[in-house]
């Protein structure tokens, strides 16, 4: 029978936007549905928290905050988070939908994988976790159910954020959230989890991909937990003869029982995985493990098109923490001994005749010994644990609620510090000192760090302030000096700030860029100094407020030698005072031989003289009836200044 039909959410529109079409999987903390975003008309996955968990306001608050943080984690191998919301008892995440199956489905269908395929899956998983680790996130529930394999072959990691949020709460109650087969020893012993806990789980997943089985098996969770604590993960080559030593070493490194021996985070383990792959040849990479099954041999229901996600084989669960986990057989025997019924009185008296008689001194000795053992055990417990209290989780609570929770735990509040935060709303706790779950003495105290909300800095007023000083003031205020543009201003001194962009008094986040508009002073018109002696031209320009530069090389020009032949800014140009104007000095006109145009027509004579660099003036005799040149001045073969005028006379009758 299709249990999807019994799900009350299927067919509903959640939050007026998300139409729930099909239930994909059910986990220990939430149910995942395939849904349609009716607003954007796109398919997505909707993860809905179980209603029993949604009644815990603290958990929901942490869940929402963690979801927002994870939504900023953009990586091609991480399932993206689009939206978060709640409607009634349903708290949900809208996430990227990956059409395909989970790694659990693949293992169920194929059994063990070839080393090449296992590494092809492991590496993108480590890349995703590495990005999360470097961003400050710990997954805490890495397992095949949370590794999605798309129809296009892409590998993505799901369920970032949720387990982190739950873990920070459940640890304070003496329990840990996770999946038994993939828990690191430190998670079982004291509930702590960091990047190396994810590394341990990745090592277990790699072992499972290579061998087709989990490293530890047991009839009860307690038996599996005991093996995590007291046994080392076996070498996969013990189950897969011929498996490369490098893969054994990779599994051993990732699953070391001591966290400090493991790679620090997924980035470090990814480097080891790539090194191991590089050391293997094609035969080693393509080794077929004994537990591998061809697709045709897969169990029924796993064949035929895309595998359907069937949910978690092992659900994420809240597991009671203990420093010493007994195997189930020992636990049963111990419980049976304690619960054994007392014999009837007659049998007891008969039995006593068979027991050796104890003297009074012997009884006293035994009692004293027992009391001593209990006293020593109690003292050890008090020294190691009894005198300490774990700091409760207060992150995200209001200041008043956090103080009450700390006082309820028997601790005091040393003081409150307030800091800016872009992610925690004003008045809520950002973190505590000591941090959550840290052990302190029972009469100790905790400092709370409370959010002042996002930090907003006001742009200072910098009008009339010199540019360098204005930039320094911006840096001290927490801004970055931005682009500088120049404008004329008759009111603001040259080199001082006219205005800022954004304007003074505008609120901006720290390190935002602020642009400056700087005054060029009042505009000054450039005078005409062409043809003036250089000394006189320099004096005139400096008197107008300009700087003057003189080109070292002189040029021929119609201007007299020693006068200005050219100026870099023409007469009437508006410039700022202090700008530099460059002058070019004339060395006089170039002398050119005057061509002979006698007897030429007017047009031919004009063309020839202009080509030689002269101006042409035409005079006509009276009466004028012809167009032939009868005379010219200067005469032919004389030398005249280039650009000067040659007069030609057209003869008459």
Secondary structure as the mmCIF struct_conf table of DSSP 4:
data_model
#
loop_
_struct_conf.conf_type_id
_struct_conf.id
_struct_conf.beg_label_comp_id
_struct_conf.beg_label_asym_id
_struct_conf.beg_label_seq_id
_struct_conf.end_label_comp_id
_struct_conf.end_label_asym_id
_struct_conf.end_label_seq_id
HELX_RH_3T_P HELX_RH_3T_P1 UNK A 3 UNK A 6
TURN_TY1_P TURN_TY1_P1 UNK A 8 UNK A 11
STRN STRN1 UNK A 13 UNK A 14
TURN_TY1_P TURN_TY1_P2 UNK A 15 UNK A 17
STRN STRN2 UNK A 18 UNK A 26
BEND BEND1 UNK A 28 UNK A 29
STRN STRN3 UNK A 30 UNK A 37
TURN_TY1_P TURN_TY1_P3 UNK A 38 UNK A 41
STRN STRN4 UNK A 42 UNK A 49
HELX_RH_AL_P HELX_RH_AL_P1 UNK A 51 UNK A 54
TURN_TY1_P TURN_TY1_P4 UNK A 55 UNK A 55
HELX_RH_AL_P HELX_RH_AL_P2 UNK A 57 UNK A 71
TURN_TY1_P TURN_TY1_P5 UNK A 72 UNK A 72
TURN_TY1_P TURN_TY1_P6 UNK A 76 UNK A 77
STRN STRN5 UNK A 78 UNK A 78
STRN STRN6 UNK A 81 UNK A 87
TURN_TY1_P TURN_TY1_P7 UNK A 88 UNK A 89
STRN STRN7 UNK A 90 UNK A 96
STRN STRN8 UNK A 100 UNK A 102
HELX_RH_AL_P HELX_RH_AL_P3 UNK A 103 UNK A 110
STRN STRN9 UNK A 111 UNK A 111
BEND BEND2 UNK A 112 UNK A 112
HELX_RH_AL_P HELX_RH_AL_P4 UNK A 115 UNK A 134
TURN_TY1_P TURN_TY1_P8 UNK A 135 UNK A 136
BEND BEND3 UNK A 143 UNK A 143
HELX_RH_3T_P HELX_RH_3T_P2 UNK A 144 UNK A 146
STRN STRN10 UNK A 147 UNK A 150
TURN_TY1_P TURN_TY1_P9 UNK A 151 UNK A 152
BEND BEND4 UNK A 153 UNK A 153
STRN STRN11 UNK A 155 UNK A 157
TURN_TY1_P TURN_TY1_P10 UNK A 160 UNK A 161
HELX_RH_AL_P HELX_RH_AL_P5 UNK A 162 UNK A 170
HELX_RH_3T_P HELX_RH_3T_P3 UNK A 171 UNK A 173
TURN_TY1_P TURN_TY1_P11 UNK A 174 UNK A 174
STRN STRN12 UNK A 175 UNK A 178
HELX_RH_3T_P HELX_RH_3T_P4 UNK A 180 UNK A 182
HELX_RH_AL_P HELX_RH_AL_P6 UNK A 185 UNK A 190
HELX_RH_AL_P HELX_RH_AL_P7 UNK A 195 UNK A 211
BEND BEND5 UNK A 212 UNK A 213
BEND BEND6 UNK A 215 UNK A 215
BEND BEND7 UNK A 219 UNK A 220
HELX_RH_AL_P HELX_RH_AL_P8 UNK A 221 UNK A 230
BEND BEND8 UNK A 231 UNK A 231
HELX_LH_PP_P HELX_LH_PP_P1 UNK A 232 UNK A 235
HELX_RH_3T_P HELX_RH_3T_P5 UNK A 236 UNK A 238
TURN_TY1_P TURN_TY1_P12 UNK A 239 UNK A 239
BEND BEND9 UNK A 240 UNK A 240
TURN_TY1_P TURN_TY1_P13 UNK A 241 UNK A 242
HELX_RH_AL_P HELX_RH_AL_P9 UNK A 245 UNK A 254
TURN_TY1_P TURN_TY1_P14 UNK A 255 UNK A 255
BEND BEND10 UNK A 257 UNK A 258
HELX_RH_3T_P HELX_RH_3T_P6 UNK A 259 UNK A 261
BEND BEND11 UNK A 262 UNK A 262
BEND BEND12 UNK A 264 UNK A 265
HELX_RH_AL_P HELX_RH_AL_P10 UNK A 266 UNK A 278
TURN_TY1_P TURN_TY1_P15 UNK A 279 UNK A 279
HELX_RH_AL_P HELX_RH_AL_P11 UNK A 282 UNK A 285
TURN_TY1_P TURN_TY1_P16 UNK A 286 UNK A 286
TURN_TY1_P TURN_TY1_P17 UNK A 290 UNK A 291
STRN STRN13 UNK A 292 UNK A 292
HELX_RH_3T_P HELX_RH_3T_P7 UNK A 295 UNK A 297
BEND BEND13 UNK A 298 UNK A 298
HELX_LH_PP_P HELX_LH_PP_P2 UNK A 299 UNK A 299
TURN_TY1_P TURN_TY1_P18 UNK A 300 UNK A 301
BEND BEND14 UNK A 302 UNK A 302
BEND BEND15 UNK A 304 UNK A 306
HELX_LH_PP_P HELX_LH_PP_P3 UNK A 307 UNK A 309
BEND BEND16 UNK A 313 UNK A 314
STRN STRN14 UNK A 317 UNK A 320
BEND BEND17 UNK A 323 UNK A 324
HELX_LH_PP_P HELX_LH_PP_P4 UNK A 325 UNK A 327
HELX_RH_AL_P HELX_RH_AL_P12 UNK A 328 UNK A 339
HELX_LH_PP_P HELX_LH_PP_P5 UNK A 340 UNK A 344
HELX_RH_AL_P HELX_RH_AL_P13 UNK A 345 UNK A 354
BEND BEND18 UNK A 355 UNK A 355
HELX_LH_PP_P HELX_LH_PP_P6 UNK A 356 UNK A 359
HELX_RH_AL_P HELX_RH_AL_P14 UNK A 360 UNK A 381
HELX_RH_PI_P HELX_RH_PI_P1 UNK A 382 UNK A 386
TURN_TY1_P TURN_TY1_P19 UNK A 387 UNK A 387
STRN STRN15 UNK A 388 UNK A 390
HELX_LH_PP_P HELX_LH_PP_P7 UNK A 391 UNK A 393
TURN_TY1_P TURN_TY1_P20 UNK A 395 UNK A 396
BEND BEND19 UNK A 397 UNK A 397
STRN STRN16 UNK A 398 UNK A 398
HELX_RH_AL_P HELX_RH_AL_P15 UNK A 399 UNK A 408
TURN_TY1_P TURN_TY1_P21 UNK A 409 UNK A 410
STRN STRN17 UNK A 412 UNK A 419
BEND BEND20 UNK A 422 UNK A 424
TURN_TY1_P TURN_TY1_P22 UNK A 426 UNK A 427
STRN STRN18 UNK A 428 UNK A 428
STRN STRN19 UNK A 429 UNK A 433
BEND BEND21 UNK A 434 UNK A 434
HELX_LH_PP_P HELX_LH_PP_P8 UNK A 435 UNK A 435
TURN_TY1_P TURN_TY1_P23 UNK A 436 UNK A 437
STRN STRN20 UNK A 439 UNK A 441
TURN_TY1_P TURN_TY1_P24 UNK A 442 UNK A 443
STRN STRN21 UNK A 445 UNK A 451
BEND BEND22 UNK A 454 UNK A 454
STRN STRN22 UNK A 457 UNK A 458
HELX_LH_PP_P HELX_LH_PP_P9 UNK A 459 UNK A 461
TURN_TY1_P TURN_TY1_P25 UNK A 463 UNK A 464
STRN STRN23 UNK A 466 UNK A 466
HELX_RH_AL_P HELX_RH_AL_P16 UNK A 467 UNK A 477
TURN_TY1_P TURN_TY1_P26 UNK A 478 UNK A 478
STRN STRN24 UNK A 480 UNK A 487
BEND BEND23 UNK A 490 UNK A 492
HELX_LH_PP_P HELX_LH_PP_P10 UNK A 493 UNK A 493
TURN_TY1_P TURN_TY1_P27 UNK A 494 UNK A 495
STRN STRN25 UNK A 496 UNK A 496
STRN STRN26 UNK A 497 UNK A 501
BEND BEND24 UNK A 502 UNK A 502
HELX_LH_PP_P HELX_LH_PP_P11 UNK A 503 UNK A 503
TURN_TY1_P TURN_TY1_P28 UNK A 504 UNK A 505
STRN STRN27 UNK A 507 UNK A 508
TURN_TY1_P TURN_TY1_P29 UNK A 510 UNK A 511
STRN STRN28 UNK A 513 UNK A 519
BEND BEND25 UNK A 522 UNK A 522
STRN STRN29 UNK A 523 UNK A 525
HELX_LH_PP_P HELX_LH_PP_P12 UNK A 526 UNK A 528
TURN_TY1_P TURN_TY1_P30 UNK A 530 UNK A 531
BEND BEND26 UNK A 532 UNK A 532
STRN STRN30 UNK A 533 UNK A 533
HELX_RH_AL_P HELX_RH_AL_P17 UNK A 534 UNK A 543
TURN_TY1_P TURN_TY1_P31 UNK A 544 UNK A 545
STRN STRN31 UNK A 547 UNK A 550
BEND BEND27 UNK A 552 UNK A 553
STRN STRN32 UNK A 555 UNK A 555
BEND BEND28 UNK A 558 UNK A 559
HELX_LH_PP_P HELX_LH_PP_P13 UNK A 560 UNK A 560
TURN_TY1_P TURN_TY1_P32 UNK A 561 UNK A 562
STRN STRN33 UNK A 563 UNK A 563
STRN STRN34 UNK A 564 UNK A 567
BEND BEND29 UNK A 568 UNK A 569
TURN_TY1_P TURN_TY1_P33 UNK A 571 UNK A 572
STRN STRN35 UNK A 574 UNK A 576
TURN_TY1_P TURN_TY1_P34 UNK A 577 UNK A 578
STRN STRN36 UNK A 580 UNK A 585
STRN STRN37 UNK A 586 UNK A 586
HELX_LH_PP_P HELX_LH_PP_P14 UNK A 589 UNK A 590
STRN STRN38 UNK A 591 UNK A 593
HELX_LH_PP_P HELX_LH_PP_P15 UNK A 594 UNK A 595
TURN_TY1_P TURN_TY1_P35 UNK A 598 UNK A 599
STRN STRN39 UNK A 601 UNK A 601
HELX_RH_AL_P HELX_RH_AL_P18 UNK A 602 UNK A 611
TURN_TY1_P TURN_TY1_P36 UNK A 612 UNK A 613
STRN STRN40 UNK A 615 UNK A 620
BEND BEND30 UNK A 622 UNK A 623
STRN STRN41 UNK A 628 UNK A 628
STRN STRN42 UNK A 629 UNK A 633
BEND BEND31 UNK A 634 UNK A 634
HELX_LH_PP_P HELX_LH_PP_P16 UNK A 635 UNK A 635
TURN_TY1_P TURN_TY1_P37 UNK A 636 UNK A 637
STRN STRN43 UNK A 639 UNK A 641
TURN_TY1_P TURN_TY1_P38 UNK A 642 UNK A 643
STRN STRN44 UNK A 645 UNK A 650
#
